Amino acid sequence: MEHPIAPDEKPTRGRLLRWLLDGVDTRGVAGPHAREPEGGTHSWYRVMCLTGVDYFSTLGYQPGIAALAAGLLSPVATLVLVALTLFGALPVYWYVSKKSPRGEGSIAMMEHLLPWWQGKLLVLALLGFVATDFTITITLSAADATAHLLENPFCPGLLEGQQVVVTLALVGALGAVFLRGFKEAIGVAVFLVVAYLSLNALVVGAALNQVAVRPHMVAEWQSNLWAAHGSPWAMAAVALLVFPKLALGLSGFETGVAVMPLIRCSDADTERNPVGRIRNTRKLLVTAAVTMSLFLVASSLVTTLLIPADEFQPGGRANGRALAYLAHDLLGEWVGTAYDVVTILILWFAGASAMAGLINIVPRYLPRYGMAPEWTRAARPLALLFTAISVAITLIFRADVDAQAGAYATGVLVLMTSGATAAAISSRKDGSRASAIGFGAVALVFLYTLGANVIERPDGVKIAGLFIAGIVVVSLASRVWRILELRVAGVELDDTARRFLAEIGGRPLHLLAHDPTLPLPADYVADETDQRGDFNLRPDEPVLFLEVHVRDASDFTDVLHVYGVEVGCHRVLRAEATAIPNGVAALLLHLRDVTGKRPSVYFNWDEGSPLGQLIRYLFSGHGDVAPLTREILRRAEPDAKRRPAVYVGV
């Protein structure tokens, strides 16, 4: 991606601002104004590598977590995890990808289940858990990469005890990659995933060969397993009890859907039905899930059989790095070090998929709600913002992996529970009872896992609560700050409305504001009589009635559709907007531009307390329309001579 600042130019503040905002787009926004995400689109397997640096990197610590939590039962508990992955999470997100082809994910599906402000507040809460999940992914993965680096026998001694410093350097380097753009991030991800999976295949293959030449190890393991648990039912019960501790192995599905805009479409795709993108996303999800499942089963088996149990304990050489232990033990220090290097890099870059998810998710919601400034649609400012937050979290937790694990698992499980619930309700609405029951059962499993995780590690909910509180406070403050903007993405007039304007010709353009709850012809007659008298409009001067309906006041901006309607002998312009004053102001400015005339609008005063009217306007889109319309026009058009006129009568 080329930068707009030439090498010989000084990075003045203006040029720096243009560079930061370069790439402002409408990711995830349907319609003619939508564009490709920054960096373009890519083949599904390349994008899989971007999400896979998070998903696949859990191989660095997942076998050790399973062994520590389940002991000899680790392979059985891992089979439970794999079963939930392939028969729970994968079908859920297979369905979600169809329902949110622009990458909105389960959050958008949940938003549509509740109308008005309830849906928006639900989204803000879920975004808090998204922020928890993805931001902790960045900091936890960087901290774990640092731990692998410091534990390597060839690590320079000067880095000893510098866990926080090294982690901050990795977080900063990740932010720098994203300042370059998505294209570079995906290129790095492809290299890392190919190298990492190849080395894991080498290590696991060598370990399986050791098991094959020493079959007595399997017999001893089975004997000890039966002695410890007695029956398959006891094994299954214990595996289900320890399963929540293995939940980190489920990460990656929500991100896989969130980055759908980066996946290349087919020639047959349309905006409303991007079948090729959906198909390619499903290839991504299936390939990633199957690949990861195979590695998880094989790695849990060989680490349980070949590594002494005490090495998994805190301070042991296999704690958090079971496969790295086998790489050094079976293939020598040089191959083991190569494995360490690639593991460090992929753990560090696991934050890339999280950063990609955040950069794609935030512009879909907060700017559309008016709960963030427009610059949050640009990738670079968001990359800087999330990097700064990650730095703060790293400092707060002192780059401690264990301290952040609970928050990470909580974020992952809330999103997956949300996805399964949304899929169940949506399937029910689509008339598929069997799918609804299946997705509902998956949602209950995720809910159990979430509850068990929260009870054992409540820090995750506390951190998510802080994110939610911060998002809500900042969002509402931004909404209040921006509420007097036009809040209209465009104005579209139908043929009848354009005919009304043409019939007026060169005469003045007068619009009489009318209450849409008074729809009878007699109501228009009475209103016209009153307003002509109040404003001294001559009987021969043509007038148009103006009605604005509030469709959803919790939305912030949308296209203003204006329809011409005849009620008896009266001509009416009817519009749908997110707020009445903003819709009226936007229409007046549009009429001025298309007719070349300065329109006038006439209101009656609204009764009630000004403060109460303002609060009503904030949440319902109604309020003291006349002064609010005038103020919006004043801000939008500083030249009073070109500004549409607003008149108010008693």
Legacy VTK file of the C-alpha trace (Angstrom):
# vtk DataFile Version 3.0
C-alpha trace
ASCII
DATASET POLYDATA
POINTS 650 float
0.000 0.000 0.000
1.486 3.352 -0.986
1.597 6.135 1.532
0.381 9.610 0.509
3.508 11.180 2.077
6.410 11.178 -0.358
9.844 10.270 1.061
11.203 13.794 0.588
8.204 15.506 2.181
8.177 16.707 5.757
5.403 14.964 7.717
3.541 18.140 8.628
0.514 17.823 10.868
-1.832 18.191 7.869
-0.074 15.490 5.869
0.114 13.237 8.916
-3.630 13.647 9.474
-4.330 12.802 5.822
-2.124 9.723 6.113
-3.883 8.587 9.302
-7.309 9.019 7.739
-6.306 7.502 4.419
-8.496 4.484 3.915
-11.587 5.877 5.644
-14.266 3.640 4.217
-17.636 2.137 4.868
-16.619 -1.398 5.719
-19.667 -3.458 6.375
-22.086 -0.811 5.150
-24.348 -2.005 2.391
-25.263 0.132 -0.535
-23.653 2.046 -3.376
-21.209 3.860 -1.088
-19.585 0.693 0.238
-16.017 -0.056 -0.855
-13.458 -2.750 -0.459
-11.594 -2.783 2.856
-8.146 -1.253 2.976
-5.648 -3.579 1.333
-8.237 -5.113 -1.000
-9.602 -8.645 -0.884
-7.758 -11.940 -0.820
-8.207 -15.664 -1.367
-9.916 -17.503 1.475
-6.849 -19.506 2.478
-4.759 -16.330 2.858
-7.415 -14.801 5.082
-7.580 -18.114 6.961
-3.924 -17.584 7.822
-4.759 -14.152 9.270
-7.367 -15.679 11.585
-5.239 -18.804 12.007
-2.374 -16.986 13.687
-4.745 -16.662 16.642
-6.490 -20.031 16.323
-3.473 -22.191 15.460
-1.158 -20.410 17.881
-3.067 -21.959 20.801
-1.151 -25.147 20.009
1.707 -23.397 21.785
-0.044 -23.753 25.144
-3.252 -25.809 24.708
-1.678 -29.304 25.171
-0.004 -28.123 28.371
-3.252 -26.625 29.675
-5.099 -29.871 28.909
-2.453 -31.985 30.643
-2.417 -29.714 33.683
-6.235 -29.671 33.946
-7.047 -33.299 33.094
-3.842 -35.238 33.694
-4.048 -38.717 32.165
-7.505 -37.815 30.870
-6.086 -35.043 28.673
-6.705 -36.836 25.324
-10.304 -37.610 26.335
-10.968 -34.015 27.444
-9.430 -32.820 24.183
-11.810 -35.095 22.263
-14.688 -33.314 24.028
-13.226 -29.982 22.899
-12.848 -31.243 19.331
-16.423 -32.598 19.319
-17.768 -29.219 20.414
-15.607 -27.532 17.788
-16.753 -29.689 14.870
-20.367 -30.321 15.883
-21.090 -27.147 17.834
-19.037 -24.073 16.976
-18.519 -24.945 13.302
-22.240 -25.425 12.455
-23.089 -22.228 14.365
-20.658 -20.084 12.412
-21.474 -21.892 9.168
-24.969 -20.490 9.719
-23.766 -17.082 10.966
-21.662 -16.565 7.826
-24.816 -16.825 5.724
-26.759 -14.399 7.904
-23.986 -11.787 8.101
-22.087 -11.919 4.791
-20.542 -8.482 5.300
-18.774 -9.623 8.448
-21.189 -8.309 11.061
-21.126 -11.657 12.858
-23.383 -12.777 15.648
-23.459 -9.264 17.109
-25.563 -7.960 14.222
-27.839 -10.973 14.459
-28.434 -10.250 18.140
-28.990 -6.570 17.362
-31.872 -7.423 15.042
-33.578 -9.506 17.711
-34.307 -6.417 19.822
-35.737 -3.163 18.426
-34.732 0.416 19.102
-32.445 1.220 22.010
-32.638 -2.276 23.504
-30.787 -3.651 20.488
-28.193 -0.881 20.595
-27.478 -1.406 24.294
-27.148 -5.158 23.709
-24.629 -4.454 20.954
-22.653 -2.133 23.241
-22.513 -4.864 25.890
-21.360 -7.450 23.334
-18.792 -5.001 21.985
-17.416 -4.830 25.525
-16.809 -8.571 25.422
-15.421 -8.278 21.878
-12.977 -5.668 23.129
-12.097 -7.949 26.045
-11.592 -10.978 23.813
-9.629 -9.317 21.028
-7.560 -6.926 23.132
-6.603 -9.621 25.628
-5.713 -11.807 22.641
-3.166 -9.176 21.648
-1.669 -8.772 25.113
-1.843 -12.415 26.245
-0.316 -13.739 23.023
2.482 -11.166 23.158
3.139 -12.044 26.797
3.196 -15.766 25.997
5.570 -15.141 23.096
7.817 -13.283 25.519
7.715 -16.232 27.928
8.818 -18.603 25.144
11.603 -16.223 24.221
12.926 -15.855 27.759
12.785 -19.634 28.394
14.846 -20.528 25.326
18.378 -21.667 26.239
19.915 -19.299 23.664
18.085 -16.216 24.963
20.519 -13.341 25.771
21.033 -12.886 29.484
20.343 -9.147 29.321
16.650 -9.926 28.650
16.256 -11.863 31.878
13.515 -10.344 34.014
12.392 -7.994 31.216
9.001 -9.650 30.591
7.077 -6.354 30.496
9.582 -4.513 28.314
9.776 -7.293 25.725
5.970 -7.672 25.665
5.503 -3.926 25.118
7.985 -4.086 22.240
5.999 -6.912 20.620
2.701 -5.033 21.037
4.229 -1.904 19.521
5.648 -3.870 16.588
2.204 -5.354 15.922
0.668 -1.877 15.838
3.374 -0.774 13.398
2.478 -3.637 11.059
-1.148 -2.493 10.993
-0.143 1.093 10.311
1.288 -0.290 7.092
-2.041 -1.883 6.144
-3.941 -5.169 5.860
-2.030 -6.394 2.838
1.262 -6.551 4.708
-0.379 -8.138 7.753
-1.861 -10.947 5.662
1.463 -11.577 3.936
3.213 -12.023 7.280
0.384 -14.257 8.556
0.627 -16.634 5.582
4.352 -17.164 6.117
3.980 -17.716 9.855
1.078 -20.161 9.629
2.738 -22.290 6.956
6.002 -22.407 8.908
4.302 -23.049 12.253
2.020 -25.845 11.049
4.917 -27.463 9.189
7.078 -27.513 12.310
4.179 -28.790 14.418
3.616 -31.583 11.915
7.332 -32.422 12.168
7.271 -32.465 15.987
3.998 -34.385 16.283
5.141 -36.836 13.602
8.378 -37.502 15.470
6.433 -37.951 18.702
3.958 -40.372 17.111
6.890 -42.348 15.756
8.251 -42.636 19.310
4.860 -43.905 20.480
4.700 -46.397 17.601
8.081 -47.932 18.435
7.168 -48.139 22.141
3.598 -49.484 22.167
3.863 -50.408 25.821
3.463 -46.706 26.635
-0.094 -46.751 25.286
-0.915 -49.885 27.262
0.470 -48.346 30.459
-1.508 -45.155 29.889
-4.738 -47.099 29.350
-4.104 -49.181 32.465
-3.449 -46.108 34.602
-6.488 -44.358 33.129
-8.819 -47.223 34.034
-7.291 -47.490 37.469
-7.851 -43.783 38.119
-11.424 -43.476 36.799
-12.916 -46.962 36.699
-15.447 -46.612 33.890
-16.074 -44.710 30.642
-18.916 -42.814 32.355
-16.592 -41.556 35.062
-14.086 -40.511 32.424
-16.763 -38.637 30.481
-18.004 -36.905 33.637
-14.537 -35.729 34.613
-13.792 -34.640 31.033
-16.939 -32.494 31.019
-16.015 -30.987 34.387
-12.524 -29.953 33.272
-13.607 -28.958 29.772
-14.163 -25.236 30.644
-10.439 -24.946 31.381
-9.754 -25.966 27.773
-12.099 -23.359 26.277
-9.244 -21.244 24.920
-9.011 -23.810 22.126
-12.312 -22.486 20.724
-10.958 -19.059 19.792
-10.977 -17.925 16.184
-14.533 -18.503 14.925
-15.913 -15.016 15.551
-12.812 -13.505 13.979
-13.226 -15.806 10.975
-16.626 -14.245 10.309
-15.550 -10.697 11.220
-12.921 -10.614 8.456
-15.350 -11.738 5.733
-14.960 -8.398 3.865
-11.327 -9.353 3.248
-12.337 -12.540 1.410
-12.554 -12.334 -2.360
-15.998 -12.674 -3.941
-16.890 -14.621 -7.053
-18.059 -13.042 -10.306
-21.640 -14.099 -9.583
-21.800 -12.285 -6.222
-24.157 -9.383 -5.666
-24.402 -6.935 -2.765
-27.543 -8.645 -1.490
-26.391 -12.207 -2.140
-22.594 -12.669 -2.009
-22.764 -16.436 -2.442
-19.109 -16.748 -3.406
-17.882 -14.920 -0.325
-20.124 -17.039 1.903
-18.860 -20.232 0.261
-15.233 -19.155 0.632
-15.773 -18.195 4.285
-17.200 -21.635 4.965
-14.132 -23.201 3.351
-12.034 -21.099 5.728
-14.014 -22.204 8.780
-14.040 -25.905 7.890
-10.367 -26.061 6.931
-9.247 -24.240 10.066
-11.468 -26.320 12.386
-10.475 -29.695 10.902
-6.770 -28.820 10.825
-6.816 -27.595 14.404
-8.808 -30.609 15.605
-6.313 -33.055 14.141
-3.391 -31.252 15.743
-5.166 -30.992 19.105
-5.969 -34.702 19.300
-2.504 -35.799 18.203
-0.646 -33.296 20.377
-2.664 -34.080 23.521
-1.957 -37.787 23.064
1.793 -37.532 22.495
2.382 -34.934 25.219
0.481 -37.054 27.747
2.429 -40.198 26.835
5.915 -38.727 26.407
6.194 -35.907 28.952
6.502 -36.609 32.710
3.538 -35.217 34.628
5.660 -33.008 36.895
7.060 -31.128 33.868
3.581 -29.638 33.214
3.471 -28.030 36.642
4.383 -24.348 37.156
8.136 -24.068 36.822
8.353 -27.267 34.768
9.995 -27.270 31.360
6.711 -28.201 29.622
4.527 -25.679 31.444
2.783 -23.693 28.692
5.117 -25.095 26.024
4.531 -28.847 25.790
5.249 -29.201 22.065
8.316 -26.989 22.374
9.542 -29.384 25.087
9.135 -32.318 22.685
10.815 -30.412 19.854
13.946 -29.902 21.961
13.834 -33.414 23.429
13.201 -35.375 20.224
14.767 -33.242 17.475
17.638 -31.487 19.198
18.348 -27.971 20.383
18.654 -26.413 16.922
15.328 -27.739 15.628
13.826 -26.990 19.034
15.095 -23.421 18.810
13.667 -23.073 15.306
10.356 -24.262 16.720
10.665 -21.727 19.539
11.365 -18.901 17.092
8.348 -19.657 14.930
6.175 -20.174 18.002
7.276 -16.822 19.393
6.503 -15.110 16.093
3.069 -16.666 15.633
2.081 -16.013 19.240
3.129 -12.402 18.788
1.287 -12.118 15.513
-1.814 -13.820 16.909
-2.765 -10.298 17.890
-3.002 -9.500 14.166
-6.228 -11.450 13.737
-7.613 -9.756 16.846
-6.589 -6.332 15.556
-8.150 -7.154 12.174
-11.375 -8.167 13.902
-11.509 -4.962 15.956
-10.757 -2.756 12.953
-13.527 -4.449 10.979
-16.130 -4.624 13.770
-15.976 -1.146 15.349
-16.785 0.810 12.139
-19.898 -1.319 11.642
-21.592 -0.112 14.792
-20.346 2.889 16.756
-20.152 5.463 13.908
-23.533 4.272 12.623
-24.995 4.823 16.080
-23.415 8.281 16.320
-21.429 6.879 19.244
-17.984 7.506 17.781
-16.508 10.145 15.473
-16.289 9.470 11.756
-12.524 8.983 11.909
-13.155 5.627 13.570
-14.019 4.325 10.094
-10.297 4.613 9.236
-7.931 1.724 9.941
-4.867 3.618 11.102
-6.414 5.668 13.927
-8.114 2.525 15.216
-4.826 0.624 15.076
-3.198 3.386 17.141
-6.091 3.421 19.621
-6.138 -0.342 20.188
-2.345 -0.464 20.415
-2.464 2.174 23.164
-5.134 0.180 25.038
-3.043 -2.985 24.693
-0.027 -1.180 26.106
-2.099 -0.080 29.106
-3.401 -3.623 29.721
0.112 -5.049 29.485
1.305 -2.588 32.121
-1.685 -3.253 34.385
-1.207 -7.048 34.278
2.582 -6.857 34.174
2.566 -9.134 31.102
1.328 -12.062 33.216
-0.210 -14.740 30.976
-2.114 -16.529 33.745
-3.656 -13.285 35.027
-5.163 -12.578 31.599
-6.341 -16.099 30.717
-9.666 -15.786 32.536
-10.606 -12.575 30.747
-9.653 -14.097 27.409
-11.776 -17.209 27.931
-14.718 -15.118 29.138
-14.676 -12.962 26.014
-14.444 -15.990 23.719
-17.278 -17.848 25.442
-19.655 -14.871 25.592
-19.296 -14.325 21.852
-19.791 -18.015 21.073
-22.818 -18.196 23.373
-24.190 -15.122 21.618
-23.576 -16.703 18.216
-25.290 -19.976 19.133
-28.250 -18.144 20.687
-28.643 -15.895 17.654
-28.469 -18.907 15.329
-31.117 -20.750 17.369
-33.564 -17.823 17.371
-32.955 -17.004 13.715
-33.450 -20.649 12.710
-36.701 -20.713 14.625
-37.902 -17.628 12.752
-36.897 -19.268 9.468
-39.104 -22.239 10.333
-36.312 -24.756 10.914
-37.251 -26.323 14.226
-34.547 -29.008 14.125
-31.797 -26.430 13.567
-33.211 -24.249 16.332
-33.115 -27.164 18.784
-29.572 -28.090 17.765
-28.246 -24.537 18.036
-30.103 -24.136 21.329
-28.359 -27.198 22.731
-24.982 -25.795 21.637
-25.859 -22.480 23.296
-26.582 -24.314 26.566
-23.202 -26.079 26.425
-21.446 -22.770 25.843
-23.479 -21.203 28.646
-22.427 -23.957 31.049
-18.804 -23.508 30.014
-19.078 -19.733 30.440
-20.656 -20.087 33.888
-18.013 -22.525 35.087
-15.261 -20.265 33.796
-16.735 -17.157 35.447
-17.137 -18.932 38.799
-13.537 -20.110 38.756
-12.014 -16.970 37.188
-14.290 -13.939 37.725
-11.627 -11.480 36.581
-12.872 -11.874 33.013
-16.297 -10.453 33.832
-14.735 -7.618 35.812
-12.506 -6.616 32.911
-15.351 -6.937 30.426
-17.478 -4.793 32.751
-14.850 -2.059 32.630
-14.789 -2.238 28.830
-18.590 -2.115 28.678
-18.775 0.835 31.068
-16.130 2.693 29.080
-17.828 1.993 25.761
-21.258 3.071 27.060
-19.985 6.298 28.640
-17.896 7.300 25.634
-20.638 6.263 23.214
-23.387 8.265 24.921
-21.099 11.287 25.248
-20.299 11.079 21.535
-23.999 10.713 20.702
-24.859 13.873 22.640
-21.908 15.743 21.113
-22.890 14.831 17.539
-26.660 15.015 17.871
-26.966 18.353 16.045
-25.232 17.042 12.919
-27.367 16.556 9.809
-27.230 12.774 10.358
-28.376 12.072 6.801
-26.251 10.100 4.355
-28.245 11.323 1.351
-31.677 12.477 0.188
-33.746 10.612 -2.412
-36.989 12.040 -3.839
-39.500 9.855 -5.651
-41.124 10.875 -8.947
-44.213 12.357 -7.293
-42.147 14.537 -4.980
-40.115 15.801 -7.931
-43.353 16.553 -9.812
-44.604 18.644 -6.887
-41.429 20.723 -7.022
-41.665 21.109 -10.798
-45.284 22.327 -10.550
-44.254 25.136 -8.205
-41.926 26.416 -10.886
-40.227 29.725 -10.163
-42.488 30.664 -7.268
-41.250 30.621 -3.625
-40.972 27.244 -1.957
-43.059 27.156 1.249
-43.278 24.012 3.381
-45.825 23.688 6.171
-44.807 21.262 8.942
-47.685 18.898 9.652
-48.287 16.360 12.403
-48.389 12.922 10.683
-50.798 11.644 13.353
-53.499 13.896 11.826
-54.021 12.180 8.443
-57.562 13.256 7.457
-58.176 15.772 4.648
-59.974 18.020 7.142
-56.803 18.103 9.273
-54.798 19.443 6.338
-57.469 22.031 5.565
-57.452 23.298 9.149
-53.651 23.294 9.350
-53.263 25.211 6.096
-55.838 27.782 7.145
-54.125 28.339 10.501
-50.617 28.594 9.097
-51.529 30.881 6.206
-53.097 33.199 8.772
-50.204 32.965 11.242
-47.519 33.616 8.634
-49.443 35.936 6.247
-49.106 33.613 3.276
-51.236 34.779 0.339
-53.972 32.415 -0.866
-52.397 32.223 -4.332
-48.993 31.121 -3.025
-48.550 27.334 -3.380
-47.515 25.352 -0.334
-46.307 21.824 0.316
-46.979 19.980 3.536
-43.973 18.325 5.163
-44.199 15.241 7.392
-41.256 13.386 8.887
-41.738 9.964 10.441
-39.175 8.606 12.886
-38.398 5.034 11.890
-35.787 4.150 14.528
-34.475 6.955 16.709
-31.696 4.747 18.031
-30.067 4.808 14.583
-27.902 7.825 13.902
-27.757 8.227 10.162
-29.405 6.855 7.063
-30.586 7.870 3.603
-33.628 10.188 3.764
-36.322 8.816 1.451
-38.966 11.397 0.497
-42.300 10.422 -1.051
-44.888 12.669 -2.648
-48.482 11.980 -1.550
-51.744 13.699 -2.463
-54.371 13.991 0.273
-57.447 15.525 -1.328
-56.190 18.688 -2.985
-53.165 18.933 -0.715
-49.644 17.914 -1.714
-47.551 16.286 0.974
-43.853 15.418 1.184
-43.455 12.450 3.532
-40.031 11.380 4.742
-38.528 8.791 7.080
-35.617 9.883 9.251
-33.785 8.947 12.436
-34.824 12.299 13.970
-37.363 14.912 12.843
-35.275 18.128 13.094
-32.285 16.558 11.346
-34.484 15.134 8.601
-36.208 18.493 8.024
-32.878 20.340 7.887
-31.337 17.853 5.463
-34.377 18.014 3.172
-34.375 21.841 3.154
-30.718 21.953 2.161
-31.319 19.356 -0.536
-34.286 21.292 -1.929
-32.193 24.450 -1.993
-29.488 22.692 -3.975
-31.798 21.017 -6.522
-34.155 23.969 -7.078
-31.754 26.870 -6.676
-34.279 28.529 -4.338
-34.053 29.245 -0.632
-36.932 27.240 0.895
-38.911 28.299 3.947
-40.417 25.992 6.550
-43.172 26.943 9.009
-43.749 25.424 12.471
-45.962 25.902 15.473
-44.332 26.003 18.906
-44.259 22.729 20.823
-45.571 22.799 24.376
-43.506 21.494 27.274
-40.284 21.988 29.213
-37.231 22.760 27.018
-35.119 20.289 29.008
-37.750 17.604 28.681
-38.004 18.295 24.946
-34.219 17.939 24.593
-34.181 14.593 26.419
-37.105 13.433 24.285
-35.217 14.455 21.157
-32.112 12.583 22.283
-33.892 9.252 22.695
-36.973 9.436 20.441
-36.006 11.794 17.599
-38.891 14.146 18.454
-38.714 17.306 20.558
-38.894 21.072 20.089
-38.481 20.748 16.340
-38.365 24.398 15.232
-35.366 25.669 17.255
-33.506 22.389 16.805
-34.001 22.539 13.033
-32.764 26.125 12.964
-29.652 25.236 15.016
-28.834 22.243 12.801
-29.163 24.459 9.723
-26.962 27.131 11.297
-24.208 24.593 11.902
-24.536 23.009 8.475
-24.734 26.301 6.518
-22.762 29.201 8.052
-23.854 31.646 5.292
-27.154 33.116 6.533
-28.058 34.320 3.033
-27.990 30.740 1.702
-29.517 29.145 4.763
-33.162 27.956 4.478
-35.551 30.072 6.539
-37.324 28.742 9.639
-40.493 30.461 10.873
-42.339 29.697 14.098
-45.900 30.687 14.984
-47.993 30.398 18.105
LINES 1 651
650 0 1 2 3 4 5 6 7 8 9 10 11 12 13 14 15 16 17 18 19 20 21 22 23 24 25 26 27 28 29 30 31 32 33 34 35 36 37 38 39 40 41 42 43 44 45 46 47 48 49 50 51 52 53 54 55 56 57 58 59 60 61 62 63 64 65 66 67 68 69 70 71 72 73 74 75 76 77 78 79 80 81 82 83 84 85 86 87 88 89 90 91 92 93 94 95 96 97 98 99 100 101 102 103 104 105 106 107 108 109 110 111 112 113 114 115 116 117 118 119 120 121 122 123 124 125 126 127 128 129 130 131 132 133 134 135 136 137 138 139 140 141 142 143 144 145 146 147 148 149 150 151 152 153 154 155 156 157 158 159 160 161 162 163 164 165 166 167 168 169 170 171 172 173 174 175 176 177 178 179 180 181 182 183 184 185 186 187 188 189 190 191 192 193 194 195 196 197 198 199 200 201 202 203 204 205 206 207 208 209 210 211 212 213 214 215 216 217 218 219 220 221 222 223 224 225 226 227 228 229 230 231 232 233 234 235 236 237 238 239 240 241 242 243 244 245 246 247 248 249 250 251 252 253 254 255 256 257 258 259 260 261 262 263 264 265 266 267 268 269 270 271 272 273 274 275 276 277 278 279 280 281 282 283 284 285 286 287 288 289 290 291 292 293 294 295 296 297 298 299 300 301 302 303 304 305 306 307 308 309 310 311 312 313 314 315 316 317 318 319 320 321 322 323 324 325 326 327 328 329 330 331 332 333 334 335 336 337 338 339 340 341 342 343 344 345 346 347 348 349 350 351 352 353 354 355 356 357 358 359 360 361 362 363 364 365 366 367 368 369 370 371 372 373 374 375 376 377 378 379 380 381 382 383 384 385 386 387 388 389 390 391 392 393 394 395 396 397 398 399 400 401 402 403 404 405 406 407 408 409 410 411 412 413 414 415 416 417 418 419 420 421 422 423 424 425 426 427 428 429 430 431 432 433 434 435 436 437 438 439 440 441 442 443 444 445 446 447 448 449 450 451 452 453 454 455 456 457 458 459 460 461 462 463 464 465 466 467 468 469 470 471 472 473 474 475 476 477 478 479 480 481 482 483 484 485 486 487 488 489 490 491 492 493 494 495 496 497 498 499 500 501 502 503 504 505 506 507 508 509 510 511 512 513 514 515 516 517 518 519 520 521 522 523 524 525 526 527 528 529 530 531 532 533 534 535 536 537 538 539 540 541 542 543 544 545 546 547 548 549 550 551 552 553 554 555 556 557 558 559 560 561 562 563 564 565 566 567 568 569 570 571 572 573 574 575 576 577 578 579 580 581 582 583 584 585 586 587 588 589 590 591 592 593 594 595 596 597 598 599 600 601 602 603 604 605 606 607 608 609 610 611 612 613 614 615 616 617 618 619 620 621 622 623 624 625 626 627 628 629 630 631 632 633 634 635 636 637 638 639 640 641 642 643 644 645 646 647 648 649
